[in-house]
Amino acid sequence: MNDSGQVEAVSARERFARFRAADSGERLFTLPIVHPTRPTGLCPCEGSALKLLWLTAKVAVARLLLALPFNAPKVWILRRLGARVGRNVHISAGAYFDPLFPDLITIEDDVMIGTDAKIMTHEYRMTEFRAGRVLIRKGAVIGGFAVIGCGVEIGERATVAGTATVGRDVPPGAIAIGNPARIVQNSSGRQP
């Protein structure tokens, strides 16, 4: 990597660190990339062997606890990893939370997350790295095997149907169904 490439990588890391630390309301971080197989300097998996070993151990423990049928260890590990988890949150067995940036996840009170649901906080596209805050508002229900993409907000009392793939916000009280998810009704029963 030449000097300008190193400067760009440091600048990207600094911008990403500011994004992760700030509560500015900004929900999506994007970085142009050459190709998904080229290092960005943002993934913890690109560090030293010791950092990679630590990441692997952390992910293994989290996946083990998330697979259990007991709720308390799942909530505990998510909080330890930096996610904000409210009260009365139920996480079904097998739910998956992006292990690289769990600090970008906020789950408010009274949320239910179904079996094998996936909450993602980052993705690589062909020419772009994206990371985003995922907000699951109070009283929302995420169905089994649903996928929530990075930068998405699930509104208060909204429902994401089982197997739905959500790549954009779901309004409060709405129901999202399908792949890609579409809004089929709001809490009043009317089409939005």
Secondary structure, 3 states (H helix, E strand, C coil): CCHHHHHHHHHHHHHHHHHHHCCCCCCEEEEECCCCCCCCCCCHHHCCHHHHHHHHHHHHHHHHHHHCCCHHHHHHHHHHCCCEECCCCEECCCCEECCCCHHHEEECCCCEECCCCEECCEEEECCEEEEECEEECCCCEECCCCEECCCCEECCCCEECCCCEECCCECCCCEEECCCCEEEECCCCCCC
